[in-house]
């Protein structure tokens, strides 16, 4: 531990279904405000069970240069707006961002599905003959798997290393973890990290076909999703973008930067067993790896943010994993009840919320968790009202298809470092 460099968060930025500033998100958490809405456009999609989603409203893409937007789908726009805010929040200059010591580690589940839909509609318009007429050269750039990383890099003229994470629901958390490792190893001094996702009915359809989406609450969207609740009936897809500006600790301290938290642990692994069904052993392994990486024990963690998609099997495996590591000792809550599952963005967005709750000394309850499922292990759920809490170290967990697991640990430095 003495030989690796320390890494801190010096800037944050995000777009979410419950707000685009911390004040907006905090108000949603404290007031129990839902960002889930009925999507009436989906009424015309045959055999689609779910009708609810979390959507980012009032997105001002004009904040980005027109020339940059030409190669961005909505996922790229959400990502780049979040990065723009994080860079400004960190107070970093153009010269620092374009220097070789500044890199980028950012991901999404995929590219812009809306752009892909447009592409294939044009291509297959004539069923008897494929045609390229009307197709735009920029469509691929909007829909390619590393569109977020590529568009962020070109918009802000990043010349350092670029890591494009594309691992479904851990894309954002792996973006943070790989950014952490790059700075620890001396490969970079600054890493722009995070993840993003755009809303499209195809995203919902994928989970709907698996019978994993919420459909019982289509006319009462504020009642779903219901993480860990006995009446949960599936996940709610959502969109968002989030960025954590990571910086080497001594560098941040030397420039008197605002420091939100230190990133002290990262664990990622793979179940190696099944593409869809989660493994509690694998999930627990990621948590234990993060604890080992941070030189901490389970008793040091004071809050766990759960991935908690509100699916039957996912919540079961995660509750078993969390209980096997922490028992009933640590408070556990989840944010998807407020804004849905933001997929590639959730690891970064939920990390930011975990950090900010730690700084502001409260834990938001798990929204829509009213009666914990008695079939699940008895975790120390935060239910009902927010809890006052003097937190020093918190953990954020995320899990993805393919059995890919992540766990991140953040430490509060507000009492010992200039903020």
N, C-alpha and C positions, 0 to 999 in steps of 0.2 A: 504493500500500500504506500510505503514511503517513496517508492520510485515512480509512481504515476502522478500525473498532474491533476489537480482538483478542477472541477467544472461547475459553473454556476449559471443560473438563468438570469439574464439581464434585460430581456425584452419579451413581451407577449403580444399576440394579436389573434383575433378570431372572428368568425362569422358563425352564428348558431341560430337554431329555431327559437331560442329564448333570449336572444340579445346579441349585440355586436360590441358592447362595452362591458367591462366588469360590473359597473353599477347596474346595468340592465339584467345581467345574469344573476347577480346577488339578490336583486329584488325578486326575481322569479323563484329563486331557491327559498328565500325567507317567507314569501307569500304563497308558496306552493302553486305557482302559475304554470300551466301546461303550454307547451309549444306544439302540441299535436292537433291537427285539423283534418276535417273531412275533405277529401279530394274528389270533387264532383265530376271532374273530367274522367275519372276512372269508372264511372257508372256505365260507360259505353264499352268497356272491355269485357268481353264474354269470358265467363268462368273465373274471373279474378275475385277471390273471396274478400280480401282486405280492401278497405276504402279510406284508410287513414295514413297519415305520414307527417313527418316533421320537416317544415320548409323554412328556409331563411328568407325573410321578407325585407323589402326596402334595400336591396343590394344596388349600390351605386357604382356600376362598372366604369362610369366616366371618370372615376378617380385614377384610372389607369390610362396610359397613353394609347391612342387609337391604333398606332402601329403595333403595339404589343398585343392588343386584344384580337388582332386578326388571326392569330394562331391559338386562341384560347376558347375552349368550350366553357360551360358553366363551372365545371370542376376546377379548371385552370384559373378562372376569375376568382372563385372563392379562396383558392390557395394563395394567389398572388396578393389579394387584398389583405389577407391575414399576415403575410410576410411584410407587406408595406407597413402595417401598423406596428409590428414587432420591431422592425428596424428603427422606425421613428421613436418608439418607446425606449429602445436601448440607447438612443442618442448617438448612433454610429454614423460616421460620415460616408460619402460615396467612395472616398479613397480607401477606407477600411473594408468596405464590402467588396470592392473590386480587387483587393490585394490577394496575392496567392495564398496567404495564410487564412483566408475566409473560405469555407466550403459550404456545402449544401447536402442535407440528408432529409429527403421529403418524399412522401408516397401517397398512393391512393389505391383503391381496389382495382381500378382500371382507368381508362381514359374517359372522355365524354361520350356517354351512351346516346345522348341526344344527337350528337354529330354522326354517330354510327347509324342511327335510325334514318337520318336524312340521306346519308350516303347510299344505304341499301334500298331505300324507297326510290331514289333516282335510278339506281342500277337495275332494279327489277320492275320498273314501271311497265315495260312491255314484256309480257310473259313469254312471248315467242322469240324474243331477241334481246340479249343484254345490250345496254347502251351506256356509254360514258358521257353522253350529252348532259350538260348542266352540272356535272360534278366539279367540285372545287378542289384545288390542290391543297388547300389548308385543312381539309377535312381530316386527313390522316394525322396531321400535327395536333389537332384537337383531341383525337381519339386514341392516340398511341399510349401505351401503358405508362410511359414516363413523361407524359405531357405536363404534369405539375412541376416536376423537377426542371425540365427543359425550359418551360416558359418562365419560371422564377429566375433561372440562371440568366436567360437572355434579357429579361426585363431589368434586372439589377446588375447586369454585367459581371456575374460571378466568374472568377477565373481559377478558383481552387478546385479541390476534388468535389465531384458530384456523385451522390449515392441515391439511386431511385428505388425506394422500397415499394414493393407491390405484393403484399402478402395479406390481402383481404382486410379483416378487421384489426390486424396488428400493424398495418402499414404505418400509421402515425406513431405508435409506440416504438416500433423498430427504428423509425426515423430519428427519434430522440436517442434511443440506445446506441445506434451506430454513430450518431453525432458525438455522443459522450465518449465512445471508445476512440474516435479519431483525435479528439483533443487530449484525452488521457495519454495517448501514445505519441503525442507531439507531431502528429500529421497535420494539425490545424490549430489555430488559436481561437477561431470563431467558427461556429457551425449553425447555419440556418436549418432548423429541424421542425418536422411536423407532418401533417397529413390533411387530406381533403376528400370530399365526396359530393357528387351532385345527385339530386333526386330525379328519378325517372321510373315510369311504371314497370320497366323491364327488371329493375333492381328488386322491386316488390314482388314481381312475378316469379323470380327465381326462388325466393323463400316461400311464396304462396304454393308453388308446385310441390314443395317439400312438406306442406302443411305446417309450416313453422311461423306463419304470420298471425297476428291478432285479427279476428273477424267478428267477435261477439259485441264489440263496442263501436261499430261503425257509425252509429248515430250519437254516441256519447264519447267522442274522442279523448276528452280529458280524463277518462277512467282507464286508459291504457297507454303504454304497457304497464304490467304489474309485476315487477321483479320480486321473486321469492314468494309471491302471494299464492294462497291456495286457489284463487280464482284466476290466475294468469292463463292466458290462452295464446301466447306467442309474441313475437317481436313486432316492432313498428319501425319501418325503414325511415331514414331521415338524411339530411344533408348538412354540410358544414365545412369549415376550414379552420385550422388552428396552427400557430407557429410559436415555438419557443426558441428564442435567440440564446444559444449556448456560448459561453465564453470561458476561457482559462481564468482561474480565480485571481492569480496575481495581476494579470493584465487588467481585469475588471476593477480590482481594488486600486490599482495605480491611477486609473482614470476617474476614480471616485464614482463608479457606476452604481446605479440602483441595482440591488441584488434581491431577487425574489426568493430564491432558494438554491441550495446546492444539490446537484444530482449525485447521489452517493452509491447507488446500486442499480444494476441492470441484469436481468436474467431472461434468457430466451432459449427455448428448446422445442422439440417436436415429439408428439406422442408416438409417432411411427406405427400407428395401428389402424386408423380409419380416416377416410376423407371427411366424414361428417360427424360421426359420433365422438363426443369429447371424452377425454380420459382424466379422471380426477388425479391419478398418479402423475401424469404429465403436467397438469396445472400446478399441483403442489411442488413439483420439481422446479418449475420456473420461479416460484416464490422463494424456495430454499436457495436456489442459485443466486437470486438477487440479494438475499440476506448474507450469503457467504461473500459475495462481491463487495458488499458494504461493510463487512466485518461486524455484523449485527446479529442479534438473536431475535426470535419472535417476540419476546417480551419488550423489545425496544420500540416496536411499531405501535403507534398510538391511534391510527385510523387506517382502515383498508377500504379503498374504493373498489367495489366489485364491478366486473364486466357486466354481469347480470342482464342478459338479453330478454328475460321473461319467457324463454322457451322451457318446455318440460324437462328435457334431458340436459340442456345447458346449465340451468340453474341448479339442478340436482348435482351434477358433477362438480360445479364450482363450489357449492356449499360444502360438499364432502371434502374437497381439496383445502378450502379455507379453514374448515374445522380441524382437519388433520394437522395443520401447521399452527393455528392460533387458539384452537378450542373456542370457548365462549368469552375469551378475555378482552379481545380488541373490538371496538365499535366498528361496524360494517354498514356502509350505505352505498347507494348507486344512483347515478344521474339519469339513466335512460328513461325513467318514469316521467321526467320533465320534458325531454326533447327527442326521445326515440333513439334508435341505433344509427349513429352517423358514420358507421362503417369505417372507411379509411381515415376519417377524421377523429374517431372517438378516442384513440389512444392519446393524442395530443390535446384534444379539447378537455378530456376528463383529467388529464395531468395538470392542466392549468387551473381547473376548478379546485382540484385537491390542494395545490400549492396556495391558492388564494384563500381557501378556508383555513388552512394552517396559519397563514399570516394574520388573518382577521379573527381567529380564535372562535370558530364555530364549526359545527358539522350539520349539514343539511340532512333532513330525513330522506329516506327512500320514498319517493312519491308513489302513491297508489298501493303501497304495502300496508295492508290493514290487518290481515290474518296470515302470519307466516305459515307456509305449508308444513303441516306436522310430519310429513314424510321426509323432510329435509333435516339435516343436523341443526341443533339449536344455536345459531350464530347470535352475536350480540347486535341485533339489528337496531338501527336508529329509526324510530317510527313516530309519526305524529308531528311534534314540534322540533325545531332546530335545537341542538344542544350547544351550550357554551362549552368550549374546550380549549385548553392551553396546549396546543400541539407542537411537538418538536420534530417528529419524524413520521412520515406517512408513506403508504404504498398504494400504487395504482396498478391494477391487473387488467389485462386484455387477452382474448383468445380468439383464434380464427380457424376456418376450415383448413383441412389438411393437418389438424392437430398442432398448429403452431401457437406457442404460448409466450407471453411476455409479462414481465413484472418490473416495475420501476420504483425506486425509493428516493424520496426527496427529504432534505433536512432544512429546517428553519434556521437561518443565520441572522435574523433581524435584531437579536439582542447583542450580537458581537461584531457586526459589520455595518458600515454605513449603508443606509438604504434610501 
